[in-house]
Amino acid sequence: MAYSKKIIFFLFSSLLLLHVVSSVEFTVVNKAVGTPGGVRFDNEIGVDCSKQIMVASTDFIWKIFQQSSIADRKNVHRVSLFIVTDYDGVAFASNNEIHVSASYIANYGGDVKREITGVLYHEMTHIWQWNGIPNAPGGLIEGIADYIRLKSGYIPNHWVGPGGGSSWDQGYDVTARFLDYLEGLSSGFVAELNWRLKYGYSANYFVQLLEKPVDQLWADYKAAYGH
């Protein structure tokens, strides 16, 4: 019976992913062919694997954001990934496109497939999240993207631990850890916060959802981890 349930769950999960594929087109272009980063991308990650990551991360993000219907989501029909030589950072998302640095891929010292998977979970979040049109603090937007990466499990070892950081909107891993703490206070908090960011941004959202100002929540968070 347990084995049958596993098969049913696998088939159901596969159907969900097929639904994602049917509603959104994902494209991947290696524009760094022949460069060290482009060659490493082809050898250790590849186009097909990248598309699978984009599909899986989209499904994961929709679940975290509790967006079970098309009406709940941003109206995006195509997401494109480019491996590029003209960007010196790690990656960025803009206009439903994700650009990943070939140089970063070439020089990354660990499991590059796992790292780029985490990067794509972060960048795909930028594709699907709301941004307060666009008045939300940049640190919060980046923090939500890294929160998704945190929940996916694809985080690097150098991330700050729970309770670390100097301010709630410092961004990235610091804010991601804080959001994870807030999610623990009220399940669905991140999904509700993201939904409200569709219509604008107010620091009062934290009071409305958790009955405390964000600065007090940050103080509580720091105290909870002995900081």
ChimeraX commands (.cxc) that place a marker at each C-alpha (Angstrom):
marker #1 position 0.00,0.00,0.00 radius 0.5
marker #1 position 2.82,2.43,0.91 radius 0.5
marker #1 position 4.55,1.67,-2.40 radius 0.5
marker #1 position 1.34,2.37,-4.32 radius 0.5
marker #1 position 0.95,5.69,-2.53 radius 0.5
marker #1 position 4.50,6.65,-3.55 radius 0.5
marker #1 position 3.70,5.88,-7.19 radius 0.5
marker #1 position 0.49,7.93,-7.03 radius 0.5
marker #1 position 2.37,10.85,-5.42 radius 0.5
marker #1 position 5.09,10.67,-8.09 radius 0.5
marker #1 position 2.52,10.68,-10.90 radius 0.5
marker #1 position 0.63,13.57,-9.30 radius 0.5
marker #1 position 3.87,15.57,-8.91 radius 0.5
marker #1 position 4.76,14.85,-12.53 radius 0.5
marker #1 position 1.35,16.08,-13.69 radius 0.5
marker #1 position 1.87,19.32,-11.75 radius 0.5
marker #1 position 5.20,19.88,-13.44 radius 0.5
marker #1 position 3.65,19.15,-16.83 radius 0.5
marker #1 position 1.04,21.79,-16.06 radius 0.5
marker #1 position 3.85,24.28,-15.39 radius 0.5
marker #1 position 5.52,23.38,-18.68 radius 0.5
marker #1 position 2.27,23.74,-20.60 radius 0.5
marker #1 position 1.50,27.20,-19.22 radius 0.5
marker #1 position 4.98,28.75,-19.35 radius 0.5
marker #1 position 7.66,28.43,-22.01 radius 0.5
marker #1 position 11.24,28.08,-20.73 radius 0.5
marker #1 position 14.21,28.69,-23.00 radius 0.5
marker #1 position 17.93,28.38,-22.34 radius 0.5
marker #1 position 20.68,29.82,-24.55 radius 0.5
marker #1 position 24.39,29.42,-23.93 radius 0.5
marker #1 position 25.83,32.63,-25.39 radius 0.5
marker #1 position 29.27,31.77,-24.03 radius 0.5
marker #1 position 29.96,28.72,-26.20 radius 0.5
marker #1 position 33.69,28.04,-26.43 radius 0.5
marker #1 position 34.64,30.07,-23.34 radius 0.5
marker #1 position 35.72,28.29,-20.13 radius 0.5
marker #1 position 32.39,29.11,-18.48 radius 0.5
marker #1 position 30.37,28.12,-21.50 radius 0.5
marker #1 position 32.18,24.81,-21.80 radius 0.5
marker #1 position 31.76,24.08,-18.09 radius 0.5
marker #1 position 28.07,24.94,-18.34 radius 0.5
marker #1 position 27.61,22.45,-21.20 radius 0.5
marker #1 position 29.64,19.73,-19.46 radius 0.5
marker #1 position 28.36,20.01,-15.88 radius 0.5
marker #1 position 24.88,21.57,-16.16 radius 0.5
marker #1 position 23.54,21.78,-19.70 radius 0.5
marker #1 position 20.44,23.18,-21.38 radius 0.5
marker #1 position 18.06,20.33,-20.56 radius 0.5
marker #1 position 18.99,20.27,-16.88 radius 0.5
marker #1 position 18.63,24.06,-16.68 radius 0.5
marker #1 position 15.11,23.86,-18.11 radius 0.5
marker #1 position 14.23,21.19,-15.55 radius 0.5
marker #1 position 15.49,23.45,-12.76 radius 0.5
marker #1 position 13.45,26.36,-14.11 radius 0.5
marker #1 position 10.33,24.18,-14.19 radius 0.5
marker #1 position 10.90,22.71,-10.73 radius 0.5
marker #1 position 11.72,26.07,-9.16 radius 0.5
marker #1 position 8.63,27.69,-10.68 radius 0.5
marker #1 position 6.41,24.98,-9.23 radius 0.5
marker #1 position 8.20,25.33,-5.87 radius 0.5
marker #1 position 7.81,29.12,-5.82 radius 0.5
marker #1 position 4.11,28.93,-6.64 radius 0.5
marker #1 position 3.65,26.54,-3.73 radius 0.5
marker #1 position 5.55,28.76,-1.27 radius 0.5
marker #1 position 3.56,31.79,-2.46 radius 0.5
marker #1 position 0.35,29.71,-2.25 radius 0.5
marker #1 position -0.52,30.59,-5.83 radius 0.5
marker #1 position -2.66,27.63,-6.83 radius 0.5
marker #1 position -4.38,29.30,-9.76 radius 0.5
marker #1 position -3.27,31.31,-12.78 radius 0.5
marker #1 position -5.18,34.32,-11.46 radius 0.5
marker #1 position -2.92,34.40,-8.39 radius 0.5
marker #1 position 0.32,34.62,-10.38 radius 0.5
marker #1 position 2.14,37.19,-12.43 radius 0.5
marker #1 position 1.17,37.09,-16.08 radius 0.5
marker #1 position 4.37,35.56,-17.43 radius 0.5
marker #1 position 4.26,33.22,-20.40 radius 0.5
marker #1 position 7.95,32.88,-21.23 radius 0.5
marker #1 position 11.13,32.86,-19.14 radius 0.5
marker #1 position 14.53,32.88,-20.84 radius 0.5
marker #1 position 17.90,31.95,-19.36 radius 0.5
marker #1 position 21.12,33.18,-20.94 radius 0.5
marker #1 position 24.68,32.21,-20.07 radius 0.5
marker #1 position 26.59,35.40,-20.85 radius 0.5
marker #1 position 30.13,36.76,-21.06 radius 0.5
marker #1 position 29.31,40.45,-20.55 radius 0.5
marker #1 position 28.39,40.34,-16.85 radius 0.5
marker #1 position 30.92,40.18,-14.02 radius 0.5
marker #1 position 28.54,39.38,-11.14 radius 0.5
marker #1 position 26.72,36.12,-10.49 radius 0.5
marker #1 position 23.31,36.54,-12.11 radius 0.5
marker #1 position 20.42,38.96,-12.51 radius 0.5
marker #1 position 16.81,38.86,-13.65 radius 0.5
marker #1 position 15.14,41.52,-15.79 radius 0.5
marker #1 position 12.14,41.55,-18.14 radius 0.5
marker #1 position 11.50,37.82,-17.60 radius 0.5
marker #1 position 15.07,37.03,-18.55 radius 0.5
marker #1 position 17.80,35.57,-16.33 radius 0.5
marker #1 position 21.43,36.25,-17.16 radius 0.5
marker #1 position 24.08,34.06,-15.51 radius 0.5
marker #1 position 27.75,34.96,-15.70 radius 0.5
marker #1 position 29.88,32.49,-17.62 radius 0.5
marker #1 position 32.88,33.80,-15.69 radius 0.5
marker #1 position 31.21,32.88,-12.40 radius 0.5
marker #1 position 30.50,29.38,-13.68 radius 0.5
marker #1 position 34.09,29.00,-14.87 radius 0.5
marker #1 position 35.65,30.13,-11.60 radius 0.5
marker #1 position 33.29,28.55,-9.06 radius 0.5
marker #1 position 35.34,26.26,-6.83 radius 0.5
marker #1 position 32.74,23.71,-5.77 radius 0.5
marker #1 position 29.78,21.76,-7.12 radius 0.5
marker #1 position 28.79,24.21,-9.84 radius 0.5
marker #1 position 25.56,22.38,-10.75 radius 0.5
marker #1 position 24.30,22.65,-7.17 radius 0.5
marker #1 position 25.36,26.29,-6.93 radius 0.5
marker #1 position 23.68,27.32,-10.17 radius 0.5
marker #1 position 20.56,25.43,-9.11 radius 0.5
marker #1 position 20.42,27.62,-6.01 radius 0.5
marker #1 position 21.10,30.73,-8.07 radius 0.5
marker #1 position 18.23,29.84,-10.40 radius 0.5
marker #1 position 15.82,29.33,-7.50 radius 0.5
marker #1 position 16.74,32.86,-6.37 radius 0.5
marker #1 position 16.47,34.44,-9.82 radius 0.5
marker #1 position 13.27,32.61,-10.72 radius 0.5
marker #1 position 11.75,34.09,-7.57 radius 0.5
marker #1 position 12.45,37.54,-8.99 radius 0.5
marker #1 position 10.50,36.52,-12.08 radius 0.5
marker #1 position 7.43,35.52,-10.03 radius 0.5
marker #1 position 7.42,37.73,-6.93 radius 0.5
marker #1 position 5.65,41.07,-6.51 radius 0.5
marker #1 position 7.79,44.11,-5.70 radius 0.5
marker #1 position 5.54,46.72,-4.12 radius 0.5
marker #1 position 5.23,48.50,-7.49 radius 0.5
marker #1 position 8.19,48.89,-6.87 radius 0.5
marker #1 position 8.45,50.57,-3.47 radius 0.5
marker #1 position 9.44,47.61,-1.30 radius 0.5
marker #1 position 12.94,47.82,0.18 radius 0.5
marker #1 position 15.46,46.17,-2.10 radius 0.5
marker #1 position 16.71,44.15,0.84 radius 0.5
marker #1 position 13.25,42.67,1.35 radius 0.5
marker #1 position 12.93,41.72,-2.32 radius 0.5
marker #1 position 16.34,40.04,-2.28 radius 0.5
marker #1 position 15.54,38.47,1.06 radius 0.5
marker #1 position 12.37,36.86,-0.27 radius 0.5
marker #1 position 14.34,35.45,-3.21 radius 0.5
marker #1 position 16.94,34.00,-0.86 radius 0.5
marker #1 position 14.17,32.73,1.42 radius 0.5
marker #1 position 12.96,30.62,-1.50 radius 0.5
marker #1 position 16.53,29.43,-2.03 radius 0.5
marker #1 position 16.79,28.63,1.69 radius 0.5
marker #1 position 13.62,26.53,1.65 radius 0.5
marker #1 position 14.79,24.73,-1.50 radius 0.5
marker #1 position 17.90,23.56,0.34 radius 0.5
marker #1 position 20.33,24.83,-2.30 radius 0.5
marker #1 position 22.26,27.29,-0.15 radius 0.5
marker #1 position 26.03,27.75,0.06 radius 0.5
marker #1 position 28.07,27.16,3.21 radius 0.5
marker #1 position 29.10,30.80,3.56 radius 0.5
marker #1 position 25.56,32.01,4.35 radius 0.5
marker #1 position 25.03,33.74,7.68 radius 0.5
marker #1 position 23.43,31.55,10.34 radius 0.5
marker #1 position 20.07,32.19,12.04 radius 0.5
marker #1 position 20.18,35.40,14.06 radius 0.5
marker #1 position 23.01,36.93,12.05 radius 0.5
marker #1 position 23.12,40.31,10.37 radius 0.5
marker #1 position 22.79,43.95,11.35 radius 0.5
marker #1 position 19.32,44.93,10.07 radius 0.5
marker #1 position 16.14,43.20,8.97 radius 0.5
marker #1 position 16.33,44.65,5.46 radius 0.5
marker #1 position 20.03,43.94,4.94 radius 0.5
marker #1 position 18.92,41.60,2.20 radius 0.5
marker #1 position 19.88,38.22,0.82 radius 0.5
marker #1 position 20.75,35.54,3.41 radius 0.5
marker #1 position 20.29,37.88,6.41 radius 0.5
marker #1 position 16.73,38.81,5.49 radius 0.5
marker #1 position 16.01,35.25,4.32 radius 0.5
marker #1 position 16.84,33.91,7.78 radius 0.5
marker #1 position 14.65,36.60,9.37 radius 0.5
marker #1 position 11.74,35.74,7.08 radius 0.5
marker #1 position 12.15,32.09,7.97 radius 0.5
marker #1 position 11.81,33.06,11.64 radius 0.5
marker #1 position 8.68,35.09,10.88 radius 0.5
marker #1 position 7.23,32.21,8.90 radius 0.5
marker #1 position 7.69,30.13,12.02 radius 0.5
marker #1 position 5.59,32.63,13.96 radius 0.5
marker #1 position 2.77,32.52,11.42 radius 0.5
marker #1 position 2.62,29.86,8.70 radius 0.5
marker #1 position 1.95,31.46,5.32 radius 0.5
marker #1 position 3.43,34.81,6.33 radius 0.5
marker #1 position 5.77,35.03,3.33 radius 0.5
marker #1 position 2.97,34.15,0.91 radius 0.5
marker #1 position 0.70,36.78,2.43 radius 0.5
marker #1 position 3.46,39.40,2.41 radius 0.5
marker #1 position 4.23,38.70,-1.24 radius 0.5
marker #1 position 0.52,39.00,-2.13 radius 0.5
marker #1 position 0.33,42.40,-0.44 radius 0.5
marker #1 position 3.39,43.55,-2.38 radius 0.5
marker #1 position 1.29,43.22,-5.52 radius 0.5
marker #1 position -0.48,46.43,-4.51 radius 0.5
marker #1 position 2.32,48.43,-2.89 radius 0.5
marker #1 position 4.49,48.42,0.20 radius 0.5
marker #1 position 3.96,49.52,3.77 radius 0.5
marker #1 position 6.02,48.71,6.87 radius 0.5
marker #1 position 2.63,48.37,8.53 radius 0.5
marker #1 position 2.19,45.01,6.75 radius 0.5
marker #1 position 4.25,43.45,9.54 radius 0.5
marker #1 position 1.92,44.89,12.16 radius 0.5
marker #1 position -1.13,43.72,10.25 radius 0.5
marker #1 position 0.19,40.19,9.85 radius 0.5
marker #1 position 2.18,39.68,13.08 radius 0.5
marker #1 position 0.87,42.44,15.39 radius 0.5
marker #1 position 4.30,43.98,15.95 radius 0.5
marker #1 position 6.40,46.59,14.11 radius 0.5
marker #1 position 9.18,45.09,12.04 radius 0.5
marker #1 position 11.88,46.65,14.24 radius 0.5
marker #1 position 10.40,44.90,17.29 radius 0.5
marker #1 position 10.21,41.63,15.37 radius 0.5
marker #1 position 13.86,42.04,14.43 radius 0.5
marker #1 position 14.78,42.67,18.07 radius 0.5
marker #1 position 12.83,39.55,19.09 radius 0.5
marker #1 position 14.59,37.56,16.38 radius 0.5
marker #1 position 18.03,38.67,17.51 radius 0.5
marker #1 position 17.19,37.89,21.12 radius 0.5
marker #1 position 15.87,34.44,20.18 radius 0.5
marker #1 position 19.31,33.54,18.87 radius 0.5
marker #1 position 21.28,35.23,21.62 radius 0.5
marker #1 position 22.43,38.23,19.63 radius 0.5
marker link #1:1,2 radius 0.2
marker link #1:2,3 radius 0.2
marker link #1:3,4 radius 0.2
marker link #1:4,5 radius 0.2
marker link #1:5,6 radius 0.2
marker link #1:6,7 radius 0.2
marker link #1:7,8 radius 0.2
marker link #1:8,9 radius 0.2
marker link #1:9,10 radius 0.2
marker link #1:10,11 radius 0.2
marker link #1:11,12 radius 0.2
marker link #1:12,13 radius 0.2
marker link #1:13,14 radius 0.2
marker link #1:14,15 radius 0.2
marker link #1:15,16 radius 0.2
marker link #1:16,17 radius 0.2
marker link #1:17,18 radius 0.2
marker link #1:18,19 radius 0.2
marker link #1:19,20 radius 0.2
marker link #1:20,21 radius 0.2
marker link #1:21,22 radius 0.2
marker link #1:22,23 radius 0.2
marker link #1:23,24 radius 0.2
marker link #1:24,25 radius 0.2
marker link #1:25,26 radius 0.2
marker link #1:26,27 radius 0.2
marker link #1:27,28 radius 0.2
marker link #1:28,29 radius 0.2
marker link #1:29,30 radius 0.2
marker link #1:30,31 radius 0.2
marker link #1:31,32 radius 0.2
marker link #1:32,33 radius 0.2
marker link #1:33,34 radius 0.2
marker link #1:34,35 radius 0.2
marker link #1:35,36 radius 0.2
marker link #1:36,37 radius 0.2
marker link #1:37,38 radius 0.2
marker link #1:38,39 radius 0.2
marker link #1:39,40 radius 0.2
marker link #1:40,41 radius 0.2
marker link #1:41,42 radius 0.2
marker link #1:42,43 radius 0.2
marker link #1:43,44 radius 0.2
marker link #1:44,45 radius 0.2
marker link #1:45,46 radius 0.2
marker link #1:46,47 radius 0.2
marker link #1:47,48 radius 0.2
marker link #1:48,49 radius 0.2
marker link #1:49,50 radius 0.2
marker link #1:50,51 radius 0.2
marker link #1:51,52 radius 0.2
marker link #1:52,53 radius 0.2
marker link #1:53,54 radius 0.2
marker link #1:54,55 radius 0.2
marker link #1:55,56 radius 0.2
marker link #1:56,57 radius 0.2
marker link #1:57,58 radius 0.2
marker link #1:58,59 radius 0.2
marker link #1:59,60 radius 0.2
marker link #1:60,61 radius 0.2
marker link #1:61,62 radius 0.2
marker link #1:62,63 radius 0.2
marker link #1:63,64 radius 0.2
marker link #1:64,65 radius 0.2
marker link #1:65,66 radius 0.2
marker link #1:66,67 radius 0.2
marker link #1:67,68 radius 0.2
marker link #1:68,69 radius 0.2
marker link #1:69,70 radius 0.2
marker link #1:70,71 radius 0.2
marker link #1:71,72 radius 0.2
marker link #1:72,73 radius 0.2
marker link #1:73,74 radius 0.2
marker link #1:74,75 radius 0.2
marker link #1:75,76 radius 0.2
marker link #1:76,77 radius 0.2
marker link #1:77,78 radius 0.2
marker link #1:78,79 radius 0.2
marker link #1:79,80 radius 0.2
marker link #1:80,81 radius 0.2
marker link #1:81,82 radius 0.2
marker link #1:82,83 radius 0.2
marker link #1:83,84 radius 0.2
marker link #1:84,85 radius 0.2
marker link #1:85,86 radius 0.2
marker link #1:86,87 radius 0.2
marker link #1:87,88 radius 0.2
marker link #1:88,89 radius 0.2
marker link #1:89,90 radius 0.2
marker link #1:90,91 radius 0.2
marker link #1:91,92 radius 0.2
marker link #1:92,93 radius 0.2
marker link #1:93,94 radius 0.2
marker link #1:94,95 radius 0.2
marker link #1:95,96 radius 0.2
marker link #1:96,97 radius 0.2
marker link #1:97,98 radius 0.2
marker link #1:98,99 radius 0.2
marker link #1:99,100 radius 0.2
marker link #1:100,101 radius 0.2
marker link #1:101,102 radius 0.2
marker link #1:102,103 radius 0.2
marker link #1:103,104 radius 0.2
marker link #1:104,105 radius 0.2
marker link #1:105,106 radius 0.2
marker link #1:106,107 radius 0.2
marker link #1:107,108 radius 0.2
marker link #1:108,109 radius 0.2
marker link #1:109,110 radius 0.2
marker link #1:110,111 radius 0.2
marker link #1:111,112 radius 0.2
marker link #1:112,113 radius 0.2
marker link #1:113,114 radius 0.2
marker link #1:114,115 radius 0.2
marker link #1:115,116 radius 0.2
marker link #1:116,117 radius 0.2
marker link #1:117,118 radius 0.2
marker link #1:118,119 radius 0.2
marker link #1:119,120 radius 0.2
marker link #1:120,121 radius 0.2
marker link #1:121,122 radius 0.2
marker link #1:122,123 radius 0.2
marker link #1:123,124 radius 0.2
marker link #1:124,125 radius 0.2
marker link #1:125,126 radius 0.2
marker link #1:126,127 radius 0.2
marker link #1:127,128 radius 0.2
marker link #1:128,129 radius 0.2
marker link #1:129,130 radius 0.2
marker link #1:130,131 radius 0.2
marker link #1:131,132 radius 0.2
marker link #1:132,133 radius 0.2
marker link #1:133,134 radius 0.2
marker link #1:134,135 radius 0.2
marker link #1:135,136 radius 0.2
marker link #1:136,137 radius 0.2
marker link #1:137,138 radius 0.2
marker link #1:138,139 radius 0.2
marker link #1:139,140 radius 0.2
marker link #1:140,141 radius 0.2
marker link #1:141,142 radius 0.2
marker link #1:142,143 radius 0.2
marker link #1:143,144 radius 0.2
marker link #1:144,145 radius 0.2
marker link #1:145,146 radius 0.2
marker link #1:146,147 radius 0.2
marker link #1:147,148 radius 0.2
marker link #1:148,149 radius 0.2
marker link #1:149,150 radius 0.2
marker link #1:150,151 radius 0.2
marker link #1:151,152 radius 0.2
marker link #1:152,153 radius 0.2
marker link #1:153,154 radius 0.2
marker link #1:154,155 radius 0.2
marker link #1:155,156 radius 0.2
marker link #1:156,157 radius 0.2
marker link #1:157,158 radius 0.2
marker link #1:158,159 radius 0.2
marker link #1:159,160 radius 0.2
marker link #1:160,161 radius 0.2
marker link #1:161,162 radius 0.2
marker link #1:162,163 radius 0.2
marker link #1:163,164 radius 0.2
marker link #1:164,165 radius 0.2
marker link #1:165,166 radius 0.2
marker link #1:166,167 radius 0.2
marker link #1:167,168 radius 0.2
marker link #1:168,169 radius 0.2
marker link #1:169,170 radius 0.2
marker link #1:170,171 radius 0.2
marker link #1:171,172 radius 0.2
marker link #1:172,173 radius 0.2
marker link #1:173,174 radius 0.2
marker link #1:174,175 radius 0.2
marker link #1:175,176 radius 0.2
marker link #1:176,177 radius 0.2
marker link #1:177,178 radius 0.2
marker link #1:178,179 radius 0.2
marker link #1:179,180 radius 0.2
marker link #1:180,181 radius 0.2
marker link #1:181,182 radius 0.2
marker link #1:182,183 radius 0.2
marker link #1:183,184 radius 0.2
marker link #1:184,185 radius 0.2
marker link #1:185,186 radius 0.2
marker link #1:186,187 radius 0.2
marker link #1:187,188 radius 0.2
marker link #1:188,189 radius 0.2
marker link #1:189,190 radius 0.2
marker link #1:190,191 radius 0.2
marker link #1:191,192 radius 0.2
marker link #1:192,193 radius 0.2
marker link #1:193,194 radius 0.2
marker link #1:194,195 radius 0.2
marker link #1:195,196 radius 0.2
marker link #1:196,197 radius 0.2
marker link #1:197,198 radius 0.2
marker link #1:198,199 radius 0.2
marker link #1:199,200 radius 0.2
marker link #1:200,201 radius 0.2
marker link #1:201,202 radius 0.2
marker link #1:202,203 radius 0.2
marker link #1:203,204 radius 0.2
marker link #1:204,205 radius 0.2
marker link #1:205,206 radius 0.2
marker link #1:206,207 radius 0.2
marker link #1:207,208 radius 0.2
marker link #1:208,209 radius 0.2
marker link #1:209,210 radius 0.2
marker link #1:210,211 radius 0.2
marker link #1:211,212 radius 0.2
marker link #1:212,213 radius 0.2
marker link #1:213,214 radius 0.2
marker link #1:214,215 radius 0.2
marker link #1:215,216 radius 0.2
marker link #1:216,217 radius 0.2
marker link #1:217,218 radius 0.2
marker link #1:218,219 radius 0.2
marker link #1:219,220 radius 0.2
marker link #1:220,221 radius 0.2
marker link #1:221,222 radius 0.2
marker link #1:222,223 radius 0.2
marker link #1:223,224 radius 0.2
marker link #1:224,225 radius 0.2
marker link #1:225,226 radius 0.2
marker link #1:226,227 radius 0.2
view
